């Protein structure tokens, strides 16, 4: 009896931990046991009766309760698996079927497509004639060119799909099948309006961050704050994986803990004054305590939804909510109980989370920080004796704790072991808290007045640049990571047993260890930081408001032709710092990268945007630019029969209230005080015909006092347009002529006549769109011949043209 009492004393406060552990063991064991669900339910009923009969014996009651949770977990897993359903999705693999369901996860945007996860509830084998009830999840792949494309299904939409079911191309036990580019119809009457609205607000915050920061810093902050992985982040994601720092940009316990602390401080004015703190019994009746708690819980819930409400985010949100409730109810917060409760609640609704890598990493990382950090602080205590190393003790301890706790979960599935992880985390970790605060501030101010958000973005940019640079530098170091072969999953069991044995052996020694000394915050240092920040803002503001005159005109052909579908993008920078962008190519990631590398990080305004032809390879990149930059004027010639790409383009312009100006022959567009664009084609009444898109593309001439350039663009392949502009001979003279050409199509004879009239010194050829079968962009073997020098951007790369009072020059890359 005494031994039972001692055992119960040791287990006091861990009851929920034991019950949750038994539940998860039951989930895991059921994946190997193929018994029917009623059998597990019957065993659970017998054990529940045993709990009632042994209620007066605490130890036996706890033992039967653990067994009850064990069999209940096995029952829950078995009911979630469809064994006997004749209409289960797995029975229709390799077959074409119709499905109905709802998008239950945020779209994942990739370079050329997006993926959606759909919960299916109905299935039809006869193209929608008869429908059968079914359950399951599939992942579908769709084409997409924009982050928030209103013409493509999104979060919360109810869909009807038609396509061939394939094996899932993602490893997850709750996803039974996949579809690639199915026929799709959105059923608006059954869509989830709440989910759609929340997703739209989330995308609105993403656009605010994209409008205030350059790439890749904007994508880094978007991932850190809102858990949205943009294609522009893909180069950095590889460095994050090699350095084992992916957790830095994933919303987790760190972000929720920081948000909880901010809310506590922000609502401090509602708390009782000092000396008047209520007793625990009075705390339950204090309306101010419950008001602040309700506001805190609401903010945590809202932020969790905005972050995508993934398993790791929900786990952190539940633990943060328990922190708030414990303080309001006068209870002691126990991190083990909170972690067990969060895991139990999440797996109750979705038992397959036990195999979700993100959830396991979040759970193990949090547990490792709590259990291992004190031990590692004790082991690293010799660092306090070294100069300037006191500050490294805690970052190193937390880094090693998280890495040791999650090592098997990272190494076994991904076959990668990072040797540089401790250094990368110590260098890149400290700015995360400040970046989180600045990101929240930028988003909040952007909803009110975007220029205010821009000021905060100036402060965030150096920290984002530092984080990006440090991670890339660490990933490029020799032997930064090791690639391992196939490792057995069972290797994790002896690893965690050895780790547990080490913790038990060293834990008594850590109880007498001193807490690491915190560096003193000198008032003089605080004042100095305030002065530096206060002096930095007006300086940056002056630089942004009054940039120095360039003194020359620059025309840059941006290299946006790395992908299969080609196009062009041309940037014009005038003598008085006016900016015009001509077309955007087919790759928005490359275009954003090129623009951000050539413009100051605070410059997010384009004076003019010209679309020469409404083809996808010219317009796709501009879709993202319109969403990220403030555009003063959008120019194009219109389209007789708009397709989906051009309709989306015009819809985006209208939704963002941009000034749109259709142009035709005779229109003169001033670009600053020393530069004009003369529109030479098309006519006001667009030409109708089989090649009307090409025949109605823009032709214009850039004119400055010392230099002129003729942009023929896609009309270089249009005999109709070229024959029509020969009559305006004086307007065709130019120092440089630009055309779009393809190696698989010959130029019309009329182009030679126009070039003879223009008599340029240089002919610059940018590539036209290639077919999906052509992997490489071939050079044009027989370009128009003449006294001019021919440059092909697919060969020379970046081409820059400079014009000043001393003359002009063309510098190929």
C-alpha positions in Angstrom: 0.0 0.0 0.0 2.9 2.3 0.8 4.5 1.6 -2.5 1.3 2.4 -4.3 1.1 5.8 -2.5 4.6 6.6 -3.4 4.0 5.7 -7.0 0.8 7.8 -7.1 2.8 10.7 -5.7 5.3 10.4 -8.5 2.5 10.2 -11.1 0.6 13.2 -9.6 0.0 15.7 -12.3 0.8 13.3 -15.1 -2.5 11.6 -15.4 -3.4 13.2 -18.7 0.1 12.5 -20.0 -0.4 8.8 -19.3 -3.9 8.7 -20.9 -2.7 10.5 -24.0 0.3 8.2 -24.3 -2.0 5.1 -24.1 -4.3 6.7 -26.7 -1.4 7.2 -29.2 0.0 3.8 -28.6 -3.4 2.4 -29.5 -3.4 4.4 -32.7 0.0 3.1 -33.6 -0.8 -0.5 -32.7 -4.0 -0.5 -34.7 -2.0 0.2 -37.9 -0.5 -3.3 -37.5 -3.6 -5.2 -36.1 -6.3 -6.0 -38.6 -9.1 -6.7 -36.2 -12.6 -5.3 -36.7 -13.6 -2.0 -34.9 -16.5 -3.5 -32.9 -14.1 -5.8 -31.1 -12.0 -2.8 -29.8 -15.2 -1.0 -28.9 -16.4 -4.0 -26.8 -13.0 -4.2 -25.0 -13.3 -0.5 -24.3 -16.7 -1.0 -22.7 -15.4 -3.8 -20.5 -12.5 -1.6 -19.3 -14.8 1.3 -18.7 -16.9 -0.9 -16.4 -13.7 -2.0 -14.6 -12.9 1.7 -14.0 -16.3 2.2 -12.3 -15.9 -0.9 -10.2 -12.3 0.0 -9.1 -13.1 3.7 -8.5 -11.9 3.5 -4.8 -8.5 2.1 -5.8 -6.6 5.0 -7.5 -3.8 2.9 -8.9 -6.0 0.2 -10.5 -8.4 2.9 -11.7 -5.5 4.7 -13.5 -4.3 1.3 -14.9 -7.7 0.5 -16.3 -8.1 4.0 -17.6 -4.9 3.7 -19.6 -6.0 0.4 -21.1 -9.4 2.0 -21.9 -7.7 4.8 -23.8 -5.4 2.2 -25.5 -8.4 0.2 -27.0 -10.3 3.4 -27.7 -7.4 4.6 -29.8 -7.3 1.4 -31.7 -11.1 1.7 -32.3 -10.7 5.3 -33.6 -8.0 4.4 -36.0 -9.9 1.3 -37.4 -13.0 3.4 -38.0 -11.0 6.0 -39.9 -9.8 3.4 -42.3 -12.2 2.2 -45.0 -11.8 -1.5 -45.3 -15.1 -2.7 -46.6 -16.5 0.3 -48.5 -17.0 -0.8 -52.1 -16.8 2.9 -53.2 -13.5 3.6 -51.4 -11.1 5.7 -53.6 -8.4 3.0 -53.5 -10.7 0.7 -55.4 -10.8 3.1 -58.4 -7.1 3.7 -59.0 -6.1 3.9 -62.7 -9.8 4.6 -63.6 -11.6 7.7 -64.7 -14.3 8.8 -62.3 -16.2 11.9 -61.2 -15.8 13.2 -57.7 -17.4 15.8 -55.5 -15.7 17.3 -52.5 -14.4 20.4 -50.8 -10.9 22.0 -50.7 -9.8 21.5 -47.1 -6.3 22.9 -47.2 -4.6 26.0 -48.5 -3.4 25.8 -52.1 0.3 25.1 -52.5 1.7 27.3 -55.3 4.7 25.9 -57.2 6.6 27.3 -60.1 4.2 26.1 -62.8 1.2 24.6 -60.9 -0.6 24.5 -57.6 -1.8 21.6 -55.6 -5.0 21.3 -53.6 -6.1 18.7 -51.0 -9.8 17.8 -51.5 -12.0 15.8 -49.1 -14.2 13.7 -51.3 -17.8 12.8 -50.2 -19.4 11.5 -53.5 -18.2 9.4 -56.4 -19.7 8.6 -59.8 -18.6 6.0 -62.3 -20.9 7.1 -65.2 -19.9 10.7 -65.6 -22.3 12.2 -63.0 -25.4 10.2 -63.8 -25.5 8.4 -60.4 -23.5 9.3 -57.2 -22.4 7.1 -54.3 -21.3 8.1 -50.9 -17.6 7.8 -50.2 -14.9 9.2 -47.9 -11.3 10.1 -48.4 -8.8 12.7 -49.4 -7.1 13.2 -52.8 -4.4 15.7 -53.9 -5.0 17.4 -57.2 -2.6 19.3 -59.4 -3.8 22.4 -61.4 -2.2 24.9 -63.7 -1.8 28.4 -62.2 0.1 31.6 -62.9 -0.9 33.7 -60.0 -0.9 33.5 -56.2 -4.7 34.3 -55.9 -6.2 33.3 -59.2 -10.0 33.8 -59.1 -10.5 31.5 -62.1 -9.0 28.5 -60.3 -10.4 26.6 -57.3 -9.2 27.7 -53.9 -9.5 27.1 -50.2 -13.1 26.3 -49.2 -14.5 25.8 -52.7 -16.8 22.9 -53.4 -15.6 21.1 -56.5 -16.8 18.5 -59.0 -13.8 16.7 -60.6 -13.5 14.4 -63.6 -10.2 12.6 -64.2 -8.1 9.5 -63.7 -7.3 8.5 -60.2 -3.6 7.8 -59.6 -1.4 6.8 -56.7 -0.8 9.8 -54.4 2.4 11.7 -55.2 2.8 12.7 -51.6 3.5 10.3 -48.7 0.6 10.7 -46.2 -1.6 7.9 -44.8 -4.8 10.0 -45.1 -4.4 10.8 -48.8 -5.7 7.8 -50.9 -5.2 9.1 -54.5 -4.2 12.0 -56.8 -5.4 13.6 -60.0 -3.3 15.6 -62.4 -5.0 18.5 -64.3 -8.6 17.1 -64.0 -11.7 18.7 -65.5 -13.0 20.8 -62.7 -16.1 22.8 -61.9 -16.6 25.0 -58.8 -20.0 24.6 -57.1 -20.4 28.0 -55.6 -23.7 27.2 -53.9 -22.0 24.6 -51.6 -18.7 26.3 -51.0 -17.5 27.2 -47.5 -17.8 31.0 -47.4 -16.0 31.3 -44.1 -12.9 29.4 -45.3 -12.8 31.4 -48.6 -13.1 34.7 -46.8 -10.3 33.8 -44.4 -8.1 32.7 -47.2 -8.7 35.9 -49.1 -7.7 37.9 -46.1 -4.6 35.9 -45.7 -3.7 36.5 -49.4 -4.3 40.2 -48.8 -1.8 40.2 -46.0 0.7 38.4 -48.3 0.3 41.0 -50.9 0.9 43.8 -48.4 4.3 42.2 -47.5 5.1 41.7 -51.2 4.4 45.3 -51.9 6.7 46.6 -49.1 9.7 44.3 -49.5 11.9 43.1 -52.4 12.5 39.4 -53.2 13.6 37.1 -51.7 13.2 39.0 -48.4 9.5 39.4 -48.9 9.0 35.6 -49.4 11.1 34.9 -46.3 8.9 37.2 -44.1 5.7 35.7 -45.7 6.8 32.2 -44.8 7.8 33.3 -41.2 4.6 35.2 -40.5 1.9 33.5 -42.5 3.3 30.1 -43.4 2.9 30.7 -47.1 5.6 29.2 -49.3 6.0 31.2 -52.5 7.9 30.0 -55.5 10.5 32.8 -54.9 11.5 31.0 -51.7 12.4 27.7 -53.4 16.2 28.6 -53.8 16.3 29.4 -50.0 14.3 26.4 -49.0 17.1 24.1 -50.2 19.6 26.1 -48.0 17.2 25.8 -45.1 17.0 22.1 -45.5 20.8 21.7 -45.7 21.3 23.8 -42.6 18.3 22.3 -40.7 16.8 25.7 -40.1 13.4 25.1 -41.7 11.8 25.5 -38.3 12.8 29.1 -38.2 10.2 30.1 -40.9 7.5 27.7 -39.9 4.8 29.0 -37.5 5.2 27.0 -34.4 5.4 27.3 -30.6 7.9 30.1 -30.9 5.6 32.4 -32.8 2.6 31.5 -30.7 4.6 32.1 -27.5 5.7 35.4 -28.7 2.2 36.4 -29.7 0.9 35.4 -26.3 3.5 37.5 -24.6 2.7 40.5 -26.8 -1.0 40.1 -26.1 -0.3 39.9 -22.3 1.7 43.1 -22.4 -0.7 44.8 -24.7 -3.7 44.1 -22.5 -1.8 45.1 -19.3 -3.8 48.2 -18.9 -6.9 46.1 -18.2 -5.2 44.2 -15.4 -5.7 45.1 -11.7 -3.2 47.7 -10.4 -0.3 46.7 -8.3 -1.2 46.0 -4.7 -4.7 45.0 -5.8 -4.2 41.6 -7.4 -7.2 39.4 -6.8 -7.1 36.2 -4.9 -7.5 33.0 -6.9 -11.2 32.7 -5.9 -11.8 36.4 -6.8 -9.9 36.0 -10.1 -12.8 33.9 -11.6 -15.2 36.8 -10.9 -12.9 39.6 -12.3 -14.4 40.7 -15.6 -11.1 42.3 -16.7 -9.3 39.0 -16.4 -11.8 37.2 -18.5 -12.0 40.1 -21.1 -8.2 40.0 -21.6 -8.3 36.2 -21.8 -11.1 36.3 -24.4 -9.3 38.8 -26.5 -6.0 36.8 -26.2 -7.7 33.6 -27.2 -9.4 35.3 -30.1 -6.2 36.7 -31.4 -4.4 33.3 -31.1 -7.3 31.6 -32.9 -7.3 34.2 -35.7 -3.5 34.1 -36.1 -3.6 30.3 -36.2 -6.2 30.4 -39.0 -4.2 33.0 -40.9 -1.2 30.7 -40.7 -3.1 27.9 -42.4 -4.2 26.0 -39.2 -1.8 23.1 -39.9 -1.1 20.5 -37.3 2.0 22.2 -35.9 0.2 25.5 -35.7 -2.9 24.0 -34.0 -0.6 22.2 -31.5 1.1 25.5 -30.6 -2.2 27.4 -30.5 -3.8 24.9 -28.1 -0.8 25.2 -25.8 -0.9 29.0 -26.0 -4.6 28.9 -25.2 -3.9 26.8 -22.1 -1.3 29.3 -21.0 -3.9 32.1 -21.1 -6.6 30.0 -19.4 -4.3 28.8 -16.6 -3.3 32.3 -15.7 -7.0 33.5 -15.7 -8.1 30.5 -13.5 -5.2 30.7 -11.1 -3.9 27.3 -12.1 -0.3 26.2 -12.6 0.7 25.7 -16.3 2.3 22.3 -16.9 3.9 22.0 -20.3 3.8 18.2 -20.3 0.0 18.2 -19.6 -0.5 20.9 -22.2 1.5 19.1 -24.8 -0.4 15.8 -24.1 -3.8 17.6 -24.3 -3.0 19.2 -27.6 -1.8 16.0 -29.1 -4.8 14.0 -27.8 -7.3 16.6 -29.1 -5.7 16.8 -32.6 -5.4 13.0 -33.1 -9.0 12.6 -31.8 -10.2 14.4 -34.9 -7.5 13.2 -37.3 -5.7 10.0 -36.1 -3.4 10.1 -39.1 -1.6 13.1 -37.7 0.5 10.5 -35.8 2.3 9.9 -39.2 2.5 13.6 -40.2 6.2 14.7 -40.3 5.4 18.3 -39.5 3.3 17.4 -36.5 6.0 14.9 -35.2 8.8 17.5 -35.7 6.7 20.1 -33.8 5.8 17.7 -31.0 9.3 16.3 -30.5 11.0 19.7 -30.9 8.8 21.2 -28.2 9.3 18.2 -25.8 13.1 18.3 -26.5 13.3 22.0 -25.6 11.6 21.4 -22.3 13.5 18.2 -21.3 16.9 18.6 -22.9 17.6 22.3 -22.5 18.4 22.2 -18.8 20.8 19.2 -19.3 22.6 20.9 -22.2 22.9 24.2 -20.2 24.6 22.3 -17.5 27.0 20.6 -20.0 27.8 23.9 -21.7 28.5 25.8 -18.4 32.3 26.0 -19.2 31.4 28.5 -21.9 30.7 31.1 -19.1 34.4 31.2 -18.3 35.3 32.2 -21.9 35.1 35.9 -22.9 32.1 36.9 -24.9 30.7 33.3 -24.9 28.1 33.7 -22.2 25.6 34.8 -24.8 26.2 31.6 -26.8 25.3 29.2 -24.0 21.5 29.4 -24.2 21.2 29.5 -28.1 23.5 26.5 -28.4 21.6 24.6 -25.7 18.2 25.2 -27.4 19.6 24.4 -30.8 21.2 21.1 -29.7 18.0 20.2 -27.7 15.8 20.6 -30.7 18.2 18.8 -33.0 18.7 15.9 -30.7 15.0 15.5 -30.1 14.1 15.5 -33.8 17.2 13.8 -35.2 15.5 10.4 -36.2 12.4 12.2 -37.6 14.6 14.3 -39.9 17.3 11.8 -40.9 15.2 8.6 -41.6 12.7 10.1 -44.0 14.9 12.7 -45.7 18.3 10.9 -45.6 20.0 14.2 -44.7 22.1 15.0 -41.6 23.2 18.7 -41.2 26.6 19.3 -39.6 26.3 23.0 -39.8 22.9 23.2 -38.0 24.2 24.5 -34.6 26.2 27.3 -36.2 23.3 28.2 -38.6 20.7 28.3 -35.8 22.9 30.4 -33.5 23.6 32.9 -36.3 20.1 33.0 -37.9 17.9 32.5 -34.8 18.3 35.8 -32.9 16.5 38.1 -35.5 13.4 35.9 -35.6 11.6 37.5 -32.7 12.2 41.0 -34.0 11.1 39.9 -37.5 8.0 38.5 -36.1 7.1 41.8 -34.4 7.9 43.8 -37.5 5.9 41.5 -39.7 2.9 41.9 -37.5 3.4 45.6 -37.5 3.8 45.8 -41.3 0.6 43.7 -41.9 -1.4 45.8 -39.4 -0.2 49.2 -40.8 -0.6 48.0 -44.4 -4.3 47.4 -43.7 -4.6 51.1 -42.7 -2.1 53.0 -44.8 0.5 51.3 -47.0 3.2 54.0 -46.7 3.3 53.5 -42.9 4.0 49.8 -43.5 6.8 50.7 -45.9 8.6 52.5 -43.1 8.5 49.4 -40.9 9.6 47.4 -44.0 12.8 49.5 -44.1 13.6 48.3 -40.6 12.9 44.7 -41.4 14.8 44.5 -44.7 18.4 44.5 -43.1 17.4 41.7 -40.7 15.8 39.7 -43.5 18.8 40.2 -45.8 21.1 39.1 -42.9 19.1 36.0 -42.3 19.0 35.1 -46.0 22.7 35.7 -46.4 23.7 33.7 -43.3 21.6 30.7 -44.2 22.9 30.6 -47.8 26.5 31.0 -46.6 26.2 28.2 -44.1 24.7 25.9 -46.7 27.6 26.6 -49.1 30.3 25.6 -46.6 32.1 22.4 -47.3 30.6 19.3 -45.5 27.6 21.4 -44.4 25.5 18.2 -44.5 25.8 14.5 -45.1 23.6 12.5 -47.4 22.8 9.1 -45.8 21.4 5.9 -47.3 18.2 4.1 -46.4 17.9 3.8 -42.7 15.4 1.4 -40.9 12.6 3.2 -39.1 13.1 1.0 -36.1 16.4 2.7 -35.5 14.5 5.5 -33.8 13.6 3.2 -30.8 17.1 2.5 -29.5 18.1 6.1 -30.2 15.3 7.5 -28.0 16.0 4.9 -25.3 19.6 5.9 -25.1 18.6 9.6 -25.1 16.2 8.9 -22.2 18.8 7.1 -20.3 21.2 10.0 -20.7 18.6 12.4 -19.4 17.8 10.3 -16.4 21.5 10.0 -15.6 22.3 13.7 -15.9 19.1 15.2 -14.6 20.0 15.1 -10.9 23.2 17.0 -11.7 21.3 19.9 -13.4 19.2 20.8 -10.3 22.2 22.5 -8.7 23.3 24.2 -11.8 23.2 28.0 -11.8 21.0 29.8 -14.2 22.8 31.4 -17.1 23.5 35.1 -16.3 21.6 37.5 -18.5 23.6 40.3 -20.0 22.9 43.7 -18.4 20.9 46.1 -20.4 22.7 49.4 -20.0 20.5 52.5 -20.3 23.2 54.2 -22.4 23.1 51.3 -24.9 19.3 51.5 -25.1 19.5 55.2 -25.7 22.1 54.7 -28.4 19.9 52.1 -30.2 17.0 54.5 -30.1 19.1 57.3 -31.6 20.4 55.1 -34.4 16.9 53.9 -35.3 15.5 57.4 -35.1 18.2 58.8 -37.3 17.9 55.9 -39.8 14.3 56.5 -40.7 14.5 60.1 -42.0 17.7 59.2 -43.9 16.0 56.3 -45.7 12.9 58.4 -46.2 14.9 61.1 -48.0 16.6 58.6 -50.2 13.3 57.1 -51.2 11.5 60.5 -51.8 14.4 62.2 -53.6 16.6 59.7 -55.4 19.5 61.3 -57.2 19.3 61.9 -60.9 20.9 59.2 -63.0 22.1 61.3 -65.9 21.5 58.5 -68.4 18.8 56.4 -69.9 19.2 52.6 -69.5 17.3 49.9 -71.3 17.8 46.5 -69.9 16.7 43.2 -71.4 16.1 41.0 -68.4 17.1 37.3 -68.5 13.7 35.7 -67.9 14.1 32.8 -70.4 15.3 29.9 -68.3 12.1 28.0 -68.5 10.5 26.1 -71.4 7.9 28.8 -72.2 9.8 31.9 -73.2 9.1 35.6 -73.5 10.6 38.9 -72.9 10.9 41.6 -70.2 12.5 44.9 -70.8 13.2 47.6 -68.1 13.6 51.2 -69.0 15.1 53.7 -66.5 15.1 57.3 -67.6 17.5 60.1 -66.8 15.1 61.4 -64.1 14.5 58.0 -62.5 11.2 57.1 -64.2 10.7 53.4 -64.6 8.8 51.5 -67.3 8.5 47.7 -67.7 7.7 46.2 -71.1 6.2 42.7 -70.8 7.0 40.2 -68.1 8.0 36.8 -69.6 6.5 33.6 -68.5 8.3 33.1 -65.2 7.1 35.5 -62.4 9.8 34.2 -60.1 12.7 35.1 -62.4 11.1 38.5 -63.2 10.7 39.4 -59.5 14.3 38.3 -58.8 15.7 40.4 -61.7 13.7 43.5 -60.8 14.5 43.4 -57.1 18.2 43.0 -57.8 18.2 46.1 -60.0 16.0 48.4 -57.9 16.6 49.8 -54.4 14.8 47.7 -51.8 12.5 50.6 -51.0 11.5 51.2 -54.6 8.1 49.6 -55.2 6.6 51.9 -57.8 6.6 51.6 -61.6 5.6 54.6 -63.6 4.5 52.6 -66.6 3.7 49.0 -67.5 3.4 48.1 -71.2 2.0 44.8 -72.4 2.9 44.6 -76.1 0.9 41.4 -76.8 -1.7 39.5 -74.7 0.1 36.2 -75.0 0.8 34.1 -71.9 4.6 34.2 -72.4 4.4 38.0 -72.1 1.7 38.4 -69.5 2.3 35.7 -67.0 5.2 37.4 -65.2 3.3 40.7 -65.0 0.5 39.2 -63.0 2.8 39.0 -59.9 4.4 42.4 -60.6 1.0 44.1 -60.6 0.2 42.6 -57.2 3.6 43.5 -55.7 4.3 47.0 -57.2 2.3 50.2 -57.3 1.8 50.9 -61.0 0.9 54.4 -62.1 -0.3 53.5 -65.6 -0.9 50.2 -67.4 -0.7 50.3 -71.2 -1.8 47.8 -73.8 -3.7 47.8 -77.1 -6.6 45.6 -76.0 -7.8 42.3 -77.4 -10.7 41.5 -79.7 -11.5 38.1 -78.2 -10.1 37.9 -74.6 -9.0 34.5 -73.4 -8.7 33.4 -69.7 -5.2 34.8 -69.3 -6.0 38.2 -70.6 -9.4 38.2 -68.7 -7.5 37.6 -65.4 -5.0 40.3 -66.3 -7.8 42.9 -66.8 -9.6 41.7 -63.7 -6.5 42.2 -61.6 -6.1 45.7 -63.0 -9.7 46.6 -62.1 -9.6 45.1 -58.7 -6.4 47.0 -57.8 -7.9 50.3 -59.2 -4.9 50.8 -61.5 -5.0 53.5 -64.2 -5.5 51.6 -67.4 -4.9 53.3 -70.8 -5.6 51.5 -74.1 -3.4 53.0 -76.9 -3.3 53.1 -80.7 -1.4 54.8 -83.4 -0.7 58.4 -82.7 -0.6 58.2 -78.9 2.4 59.8 -77.3 3.3 58.7 -73.8 5.7 60.9 -71.8 8.1 59.0 -69.6 9.7 61.7 -67.5 10.9 65.0 -68.9 13.4 63.8 -71.6 11.8 60.5 -72.9 8.7 59.8 -74.9 7.1 56.6 -76.2 5.4 57.0 -79.7 2.8 54.4 -80.4 3.0 53.4 -84.1 0.7 50.3 -84.1 -2.1 49.1 -83.9 -4.9 51.2 -85.3 -7.8 52.3 -83.1 -10.0 49.7 -84.8 -8.3 46.4 -84.2 -7.7 44.1 -87.1 -9.8 40.9 -87.3 -8.3 37.7 -88.7 -6.8 34.3 -88.0 -3.7 35.9 -86.5 -5.4 38.9 -84.8 -3.4 38.6 -81.6 -0.1 38.9 -83.4 -1.4 41.4 -86.0 -2.6 43.8 -83.2 0.5 43.7 -81.0 2.1 47.0 -80.0 4.8 48.7 -82.0 6.3 51.8 -80.4 9.4 54.0 -80.6 11.4 55.3 -77.7 12.6 58.8 -78.3 15.2 60.8 -76.4 17.3 63.8 -77.6 20.3 61.6 -78.2 18.8 58.2 -78.9 15.9 56.3 -80.4 14.8 52.7 -80.3 12.1 50.9 -82.2 10.2 48.0 -80.5 8.6 45.8 -83.1 8.1 42.9 -80.7 5.8 40.1 -81.8 4.6 42.0 -84.9 8.0 41.2 -86.5 6.2 37.9 -87.5 3.1 39.7 -88.8 3.1 40.6 -92.5 -0.1 42.5 -92.2 1.2 44.9 -89.5 4.6 45.4 -91.1 3.1 46.3 -94.5 0.8 48.8 -92.8 3.6 50.7 -90.9 5.8 51.1 -94.0 3.8 54.2 -94.8 5.1 56.0 -91.8 8.8 55.9 -92.8 10.0 58.9 -90.8 8.7 57.4 -87.6 10.6 54.1 -88.1 14.2 55.5 -87.9 16.0 54.1 -84.9 19.4 53.4 -83.6 18.3 50.0 -82.3 15.4 47.7 -83.3 14.0 45.0 -81.1 12.0 42.0 -82.4 10.7 38.7 -81.1 11.7 35.7 -83.2 11.6 31.9 -83.2 14.0 29.4 -84.7 11.2 27.3 -86.0 9.4 30.0 -88.0 10.8 32.2 -90.8 10.5 36.0 -90.7 8.2 37.5 -93.3 9.8 39.4 -96.2 8.1 42.6 -95.0 10.4 42.7 -92.0 13.5 43.2 -94.2 11.8 46.2 -95.7 11.0 47.8 -92.4 14.5 47.2 -91.1 16.0 48.9 -94.2 13.8 51.9 -93.5 14.7 52.0 -89.8 18.4 51.5 -90.6 19.5 50.5 -87.1 23.0 49.9 -85.8 21.9 47.0 -83.7 19.1 44.4 -84.1 18.2 42.7 -80.8 16.2 39.5 -81.0 14.3 38.1 -77.9 12.9 34.5 -78.0 9.3 33.7 -78.7 7.4 31.0 -76.9 8.6 27.4 -77.3 6.5 24.3 -77.4 6.3 22.0 -74.3 8.4 19.4 -76.2 11.3 21.8 -76.8 13.6 21.7 -73.7 16.2 24.1 -75.1 15.6 27.4 -76.8 17.4 27.2 -80.1 19.2 30.2 -81.7 17.9 31.7 -84.9 20.3 30.5 -87.5 19.3 32.9 -90.3 18.3 36.3 -88.7 17.5 39.2 -91.0 20.7 40.3 -92.8 21.8 43.8 -93.1 24.5 46.4 -92.1 23.4 46.1 -88.5 25.0 44.0 -85.7 22.6 41.2 -84.5 22.3 40.2 -80.8 20.2 37.3 -79.6 19.4 37.6 -75.9 19.1 33.8 -75.6 22.9 33.7 -76.3 24.2 36.9 -74.8 21.9 37.0 -71.7 21.4 40.4 -70.2 21.7 43.3 -72.7 22.0 46.8 -71.4 21.7 50.0 -73.5 23.0 53.2 -72.0 22.3 56.7 -73.5 23.6 60.0 -72.2 24.6 63.4 -73.5 27.9 61.9 -74.6 26.3 59.2 -76.7 24.9 55.7 -76.5 26.3 52.2 -76.1 25.0 48.6 -76.2 26.6 46.2 -73.8 25.7 42.5 -74.1 26.0 40.4 -71.0 
